Amino acid sequence: MEQSDSFLVSQRRDELQEKIKAYGAASLTEEENLEFLLRYASKRDTSHIAKKLMEEFGSLSRVMEASIGALTSVEGILPQEAQFLYLISQVQRAVNDPRRSQKTIQLKNPRAWMDFFKKLYINEPLETVRVAYLNRNYVLLRVVVICRGEPLSATPSNRLIAESALRDPNNAYAILAHNHPHCEPIPSEPDLDYTDQVKYVFRHAGVTLLDHVIVGDQNMAYSLRLAGDISWKIEEEE
């Protein structure tokens, strides 16, 4: 690689890094996040590789879930780049897997899960839809990010929610959550309509939706259940 090319690669990496430091990784597109990661595994321009990976797998999460073999099957990706992405994904899974934590997180009532999501959404700059899955003892199994950067009026994919609900047979309950980064956590009509859609999807997946929590600015949270907008009964509710 010529010196000028090397400088441009380094400059691009620094540009993405400064944007992440200032606004968080969610301020980048999924393709830009992938490009940024790959730039630490390779000295070359990785923008075209990130584009090919996104075209092949469809989303950043699917790229990070892919095996080394699946990654290296994409034309142009180097073995060290595929290995780097795979290792990053393994560390991320270990960190985010609540079953590896020494402390069990139990979310049995609206106050508990509102406090949980308020901590989760601290410094989240973009609207993000998440689902927390609990077992029958209300113990947190995992939290899944459904989408980032799109308002609920855009209707995040019900297919992704169904897939995440069916992925673990221990999923008994779900808590839907999203944030209003720059305003109060008051549900809009699209928020309420989307809740009804998700209740239907979960019902057919054999999972009970407990609540839809909205987190707003100034660390405020709103529970649709506490407000009387969700009618399903919680077994053994305390």
N, C-alpha and C positions, 0 to 999 in steps of 0.2 A: 504493500500500500504506500502510495506517495505521501510525502509529508503534509501536503495541502489536504489530501483526503483524510488523513489521520486527524488533522486539526478540526475538520468539519464534523467528523464522527464524535470527537470529544466535546465539541461545542454543542452539538445536538443533545448529547447525554446530559451536559450541564444545564441546558435549557429546560429539559424535562424534569430534572432533579429540583431545580429552583421552583418550578411550578408546583411540584408535589409538596415541597417544604412550605410554600406559601398558602396553598389552597387544599392540600390533601390529594391522595391518589385518585379519588373519585372525580377530581376536576379534569383528569385526562380521559380520553376515550379508552375503551378496552384495547384497541389496537395500539394506542400510544403507550399504555401500561406494559403491554407485551413487548413492544419495541424497546422500552426502557430496561426491562429485565434482561433482554437478550444482549443489550450493549455491555453488560457486565460479564457476559460469557464469551464475547467475541470482540475483536478490535475492528471489525468491518461495519459497514452500514447495514443495520438489521431491519430497516423499515420495510423492505420488500419481503423479508422472511416473515415478519409479523403479519403482513397483509395476506400472505399465502396460508399461514396457519389459521387466521381468522376465517378465511374463505373455506378452508377444509373442515374446521370443527364448529364454526358458527358463533362461538362465544369464548370469552377469556376463561370462564369456569370450565368449559369442556376441554380447552387446551391444557389447563392445569390438571385435569383429571386423566389425561391421556397417558398411556404407557410410553416408555422410551421407544419401543418398536413402532408404535403408531406415529410418534413424532418424527422419527427418522424416515418414515415412509413418505413424508412430504418433500417434494423436490426442492433442493437447495439448502435445507437445514443441515448443519454440521453436527456430528455426534456429540461434541462437547456442549453445544447449545441445547440439544435435546436432554442431555443428562442434567444440565443446570436447571432447566425448567422442572424436570421430574423431582430433583432433590428439593427445590423450593417448595413444590406442592406437598411433599412428604412432611417437611418441617411445619408447614402451615396447618396441615391436618392434625399433626400432633399437638400443636399449640391450641387449636380451636376445639379439639375433641373433649367435651366436658367429662367423659368417662375416665379420662386420664388425670383429672383433677382430684386432689385429695379431699376437696370440699364438695359435698353434694349440694346442688342447687335445687331447691324445691319451691315450686311456684303454685301455691294452692288457692290464692285469692287475688282479686284485682289489684289490691295495694302492692302485693309482692311483685306481680309482673309489671306494674307501672314503674316501680323503683328499678327493676331490672333493665327495662328498656330505656329509661332516662339515662342510666350510666352508659348503655350501649350506643346511644345517639349523641353523646358529648362530642362537640367539634365536628359533627357530620355536616359538610357544606352543601350536599345535594340531597334531594328527596330520594329516600331509599326504602324499598319494601322488603321486610324480613318476615320470616315465619319461625317461631320457636316451637319445637316438638317436645312433648312430655310423654313419659310412660304412664301406666295406670296409677302409679303412686305420686304423680305430679312432679316427678324428678326430670329435670332438664336433660334431654338427650343431645340436642344440637340446635344451632340457629342457622337458617339458610337464607342467603340473600337472593331475592327473586329478581330484582332489577334496581338500577340506580339511575338517577338523573331524569326520570320521566314521571310527570304527575299522574295520579290515578285516573285522570280523565283519559289518559292514553291506554288504559286497561292493560296492566301487566299480564303476561301470558298465563292463562289458566292451565295450560299443558305443563308448564314448569312446576306449578304448584302441585298438580296431580302426580307428577313424576317424583317430586320430593316427598310427598305423603306416602307413596307406595314403596319407597326405597328401603325403609326399615320397618319390619313387622312389629316392632315395639312402639311405633308411633300410635299413641292412643288419643292424645289431645294436641291441639294446635292453638297458638296465639298469633294472630296476624298483627303486624305493626308497621307503621311508616311515620315519617317525620315531616313537619312543616318548618324548614330551616329558618325562615325569616318572618314567621307570623305565629299567631296563637293556634293552639291545637284543636280548633273547632272543626268538626267534620263537615265537609261540603256534600252536596248531593251526589257527585261521583264517588266520594268516599263511602257513602251509605249504599249506593248501588253496587259498588265493587264488593262490599262486605256480603251482600246477598248472593252474589255470584260465587264467592269463595266458599260460603257455607254449603252451597250446592255441590261444589267440587269435592270438598272434604267429606260430605255425607256419603258420596258414592265411592270414596276411597276408604271408608270405614274409620275415619278420624273425626273426632268431635271438635268443632271450633269453640273455644272458650270465650274469646274476646277479640276485639280490634282496638289496639292502643295507638293513639296518635301523640307524638311528642313534638312540642313546639319550641319556640325560642324561650330564653330565660328558664330553661329546664322545667317547663310545665308539661304535664301529660293529661290526656283525656282517655277515659275508658268508656267504650260504647255500652259495656255491660252495666257499669255503675250508672250510666245515664238512662238505662232502660231500653237501649236499642237492640240488645240481643236477648232473645227469649229462651234460648236453650238452658236447661237446668244443669247445674254443676253437681255431680254426685259428691257427697261428703264434704260439701263446701263449708269452710270455716269463716 
